[in-house]
Amino acid sequence: MNTVELMRLFMEPRSVALVGLTRSTGIMGWNVLEHLLKYGFKGKLYPVNPAADEILGLKCYHSVKEIPDDIDLAVILTPRSIVPRLVKECTERGIKAITVVGQGFADSDAEGKALQAEMVRIAREGGARIVGPNTFGTANAFINFNSAYVQMDMKKVPTGIICQTGLFFGGLPKFPILGKGIDIGNACDIDFSDGLEYFEDDPEVKVILLYIEGMRDGRRFLDVAGRVAKKKPIIAIKSGQSEEAAQATQSHSGSLAGRDEVYDAAFRQCGVIRVTTAEEFDDLSKAFLHLPLMKGRGVGIITNTGGGGIMATDACRRHNLDLAKLSPESSRELDAIAPPWQDFQNPADIWPPSMISGHPLPEVIRTTVETFLADDNIHGVIMIMPGFPLQYAPILFDPVVLDIKFEKPAVIWLYGTDVEGLASWLERTGKILYYPTMDRALNVLSRLNQYYEYLNRDDDR
Amino acid sequence: MNTVELMRLFMEPRSVALVGLTRSTGIMGWNVLEHLLKYGFKGKLYPVNPAADEILGLKCYHSVKEIPDDIDLAVILTPRSIVPRLVKECTERGIKAITVVGQGFADSDAEGKALQAEMVRIAREGGARIVGPNTFGTANAFINFNSAYVQMDMKKVPTGIICQTGLFFGGLPKFPILGKGIDIGNACDIDFSDGLEYFEDDPEVKVILLYIEGMRDGRRFLDVAGRVAKKKPIIAIKSGQSEEAAQATQSHSGSLAGRDEVYDAAFRQCGVIRVTTAEEFDDLSKAFLHLPLMKGRGVGIITNTGGGGIMATDACRRHNLDLAKLSPESSRELDAIAPPWQDFQNPADIWPPSMISGHPLPEVIRTTVETFLADDNIHGVIMIMPGFPLQYAPILFDPVVLDIKFEKPAVIWLYGTDVEGLASWLERTGKILYYPTMDRALNVLSRLNQYYEYLNRDDDR
């Protein structure tokens, strides 16, 4: 069985044994079966609990050995001490994919480390592979499957994550990231590379996210990630950068954090886009799903406020972007609508052309956006505007979003107190994405450029 | 007339002449008078427009010279060419405070620069002072006054800003910052130091914000800011850091941006808290208004997710904070509720004590928060939790917020999709402030420490 076939058992199981399933239900019942029934999972479910004959209306087996049918995936939910015995029973039953949920293995004391080694040995001997331990397991919103014992929102978004924490399993604020998820936890067996090979040709996943605490086989990761990154953007957080965090890593997933600069170099080599914070998962997923790549570093800034234009210019510098110098043709077009004393260039303060020269604001916005998108020196656009009540959205932006072709990425930062209506309206047009801070908007442009540069770099390097 | 008395004419005018007031009203009418009537400004208003006898029901004068009463403040709203003549009329009328709104002065061409110099000369000769040009002027929510020609939301929050852009006059998202505002625009006369002296002993202002593009008299600023910063936190953005931004600064407010490292050193010397982004104005205003200062760099991390704890440890490093080492007493108290194999310390992963040891989650949260706040090595706390539906807020947090005294700052980052309800509930308790990202939460702790260190540093330094 190759890696992808194996990973399908974890990600697209048709039959799942829930070994050590609790009889508790409801809030804080942590009952996986209850959640799966709510999600509407259509595969077969086999509760296993030696002390129950039925749970939530389903026949309960006292051991996996009693289950009469084929089982794609076993999820072991018991305390640590009996896990090796249960893994053994699973392999004897012919199960090839096993998720071990519990904590207290390599993430804890010597006894836990020994138990983890023991269960891996048993699985190997029996021809099975393990996700975990210390994990929520796997999730696939497209088939309403999620082995987490915490109930979650799932949305069919084309984003897949491989992580070592449940933190990213529930979707972050604003943007649901969980289309498919693999929490490899302590990663005693299944590792990042296995997950990447599964996502590599998966048509349901267009953007891949990684949350890494440590890694066993760096060589294989370089090979696999370098191959996959040519097909889909891979965005990664590597945590445990500081010494203290590296210690905490050891007690969280039993991983060795490794030298940070080694990861930096490795990611650069294989085209993985390294990010620092959780909200960058949100921001970049949204960007890579909806915006074109940025084919150069030149930014055009369109602003309603001179101060905002200056702050954005500073922010371009912070994000490794350049303030684009307009072509002479663009300059002429913009000068035509500006007051004679204004040097109307980039950043383009659209206020004087409207307030002083008397051109309607929608016309000024349209002219500026169109000129900027047509200018070869500009590879991406950021707009800075105050929030407007929703009813102004079509007045201000219809001429822009209806008539202009956006072949370069465009982002907007809206300031002031009335932001949400206009922001949602713009996002629904699919042409200009809203970000709640200027730095997040420019970080997005920067990363769209970074990935473009990776795809187009000289392969001999 | 001393500076504070003069600034009162701009900030607390009892009578205002609106010179060159438009007869247009409604949306895009840019009619200051219309806005002031809506806000409910109680002072006297004198429209001045040679082509009108009445605007919005008020008698309109053809010149300031015709106004029979004393005038505290004149707001000149005309195109640039006639401004020097109107300033002259104002001084002849005995007006001491003049706001010049229009653009096209030092922010533009040679003619504009000459016009600006001319009007300053006339004002000086006539004993008047000028705010602007290129400005929204002044705003004071406590008396419903705002000279901006754009209609704004105003809230009586105890925050004052001195800026060179209208960007910050309308309040940023989530947190309204405009209690009082002074947009000094091109700062041809009234400068940051004048505004600081006004805010210095103003009981309505507890936090001062500055947005600086350039500055004329650095020596006076050092003196005044150093004095004021001992009384109230001063938070500043200095823009125009990059060369390109410095050029844009010249055409926005006619300011020379100056060398960035000089500002850095000056701010450090006089205790001004330098920040980079607009949202830090929101974040830090909220923090300085509601949280105690942080009397050391030791952070306690309480988390529902091991991954979150590791990421927060990395983030502490980024924000010049330390992961606190627990006292032996604290360690004993926490060990008592953890599973035997867990090294339950800092960052404190509260999941195993609840999930494995079976202690109710509210009890675990309470014990951890109480232990952390009592530990002398911990000077501030960050919590990391998933969002919960609002009805769980009192179940989870009542034992914490009702019984525990918070003499150290506590912030929370909530992840997942159901965040808003719990966030608002926590903020209403006034004990734990919510921030939408982990880095923003830790930046707040860092700045609360930075200001504490300034207030307590050796004055001989």
Contacts between the chains, C-beta under 8 A, distances in Angstrom:
chain1	res1	chain2	res2	distance
A	28	B	361	7.7
A	30	B	355	7.5
A	79	B	356	7.7
A	103	B	351	7.9
A	103	B	352	5.8
A	103	B	355	7.7
A	103	B	356	6.5
A	104	B	339	6.7
A	104	B	341	4.9
A	104	B	342	7.7
A	104	B	352	7.8
A	104	B	356	7.0
A	107	B	306	7.6
A	108	B	341	3.8
A	108	B	342	6.3
A	108	B	343	7.7
A	109	B	340	7.9
A	109	B	341	4.5
A	111	B	341	7.0
A	112	B	341	5.6
A	150	B	386	8.0
A	153	B	417	5.1
A	153	B	418	7.9
A	163	B	307	7.3
A	164	B	307	6.4
A	165	B	305	5.5
A	165	B	306	6.1
A	165	B	307	2.5
A	165	B	308	7.0
A	166	B	305	6.0
A	166	B	307	7.5
A	167	B	305	4.4
A	167	B	307	4.5
A	167	B	308	5.2
A	167	B	311	7.9
A	167	B	415	6.2
A	168	B	307	7.7
A	170	B	386	6.2
A	170	B	415	7.3
A	170	B	416	4.2
A	170	B	417	6.4
A	171	B	416	6.6
A	171	B	417	4.9
A	172	B	415	6.0
A	172	B	416	7.2
A	172	B	417	7.7
A	173	B	387	7.6
A	173	B	414	7.9
A	173	B	415	7.1
A	173	B	416	7.3
A	173	B	417	6.6
A	173	B	419	5.2
A	173	B	436	6.7
A	176	B	417	6.6
A	211	B	307	6.4
A	213	B	307	7.3
A	213	B	310	6.5
A	237	B	311	7.3
A	239	B	307	7.0
A	239	B	310	4.6
A	239	B	311	5.1
A	239	B	314	5.6
A	240	B	310	5.7
A	240	B	314	7.1
A	241	B	314	4.7
A	241	B	317	6.9
A	242	B	313	6.1
A	242	B	314	5.7
A	242	B	316	7.6
A	242	B	317	4.2
A	244	B	313	5.2
A	244	B	316	7.8
A	244	B	317	7.6
A	244	B	323	4.5
A	245	B	310	5.1
A	245	B	311	7.9
A	245	B	313	3.7
A	245	B	314	4.8
A	245	B	317	7.4
A	245	B	323	7.9
A	248	B	306	7.5
A	248	B	309	5.7
A	248	B	310	4.9
A	248	B	313	5.4
A	248	B	347	5.6
A	249	B	310	5.4
A	251	B	306	7.7
A	251	B	342	7.9
A	251	B	343	5.3
A	252	B	306	3.4
A	252	B	307	6.7
A	252	B	309	6.9
A	252	B	310	5.9
A	252	B	349	7.2
A	253	B	306	7.0
A	276	B	314	7.9
A	276	B	318	7.8
A	276	B	439	7.9
A	277	B	311	7.8
A	277	B	315	7.8
A	277	B	437	6.2
A	277	B	438	6.7
A	277	B	439	5.5
A	278	B	311	7.0
A	278	B	415	6.7
A	278	B	437	7.2
A	278	B	438	6.7
A	279	B	436	7.7
A	279	B	437	5.0
A	305	B	165	5.5
A	305	B	166	6.0
A	305	B	167	4.4
A	306	B	107	7.6
A	306	B	165	6.2
A	306	B	248	7.5
A	306	B	251	7.7
A	306	B	252	3.4
A	306	B	253	7.0
A	307	B	163	7.2
A	307	B	164	6.3
A	307	B	165	2.5
A	307	B	166	7.5
A	307	B	167	4.5
A	307	B	168	7.7
A	307	B	211	6.4
A	307	B	213	7.3
A	307	B	239	7.0
A	307	B	252	6.7
A	308	B	165	7.1
A	308	B	167	5.2
A	309	B	248	5.7
A	309	B	252	6.9
A	310	B	213	6.5
A	310	B	239	4.6
A	310	B	240	5.7
A	310	B	245	5.1
A	310	B	248	4.9
A	310	B	249	5.4
A	310	B	252	5.9
A	311	B	167	8.0
A	311	B	237	7.3
A	311	B	239	5.1
A	311	B	245	7.9
A	311	B	277	7.8
A	311	B	278	7.0
A	313	B	242	6.2
A	313	B	244	5.3
A	313	B	245	3.7
A	313	B	248	5.4
A	314	B	239	5.7
A	314	B	240	7.2
A	314	B	241	4.7
A	314	B	242	5.7
A	314	B	245	4.8
A	314	B	276	7.8
A	315	B	277	7.8
A	316	B	242	7.7
A	316	B	244	7.8
A	317	B	241	6.9
A	317	B	242	4.2
A	317	B	244	7.6
A	317	B	245	7.4
A	318	B	276	7.8
A	323	B	244	4.5
A	323	B	245	7.9
A	339	B	104	6.7
A	340	B	109	7.9
A	341	B	104	4.9
A	341	B	108	3.7
A	341	B	109	4.5
A	341	B	111	7.0
A	341	B	112	5.6
A	342	B	104	7.8
A	342	B	108	6.3
A	342	B	251	7.8
A	343	B	108	7.7
A	343	B	251	5.3
A	347	B	248	5.6
A	349	B	252	7.1
A	351	B	103	7.9
A	352	B	103	5.8
A	352	B	104	7.8
A	355	B	30	7.5
A	355	B	103	7.7
A	356	B	79	7.7
A	356	B	103	6.5
A	356	B	104	7.1
A	361	B	28	7.7
A	386	B	170	6.3
A	387	B	173	7.6
A	414	B	173	7.9
A	415	B	167	6.2
A	415	B	170	7.4
A	415	B	172	6.0
A	415	B	173	7.1
A	415	B	278	6.7
A	416	B	170	4.3
A	416	B	171	6.6
A	416	B	172	7.2
A	416	B	173	7.3
A	417	B	153	5.1
A	417	B	170	6.4
A	417	B	171	5.0
A	417	B	172	7.7
A	417	B	173	6.6
A	417	B	176	6.6
A	418	B	153	7.9
A	419	B	173	5.2
A	436	B	173	6.7
A	436	B	279	7.7
A	437	B	277	6.2
A	437	B	278	7.2
A	437	B	279	5.0
A	438	B	277	6.7
A	438	B	278	6.7
A	439	B	276	7.8
A	439	B	277	5.5
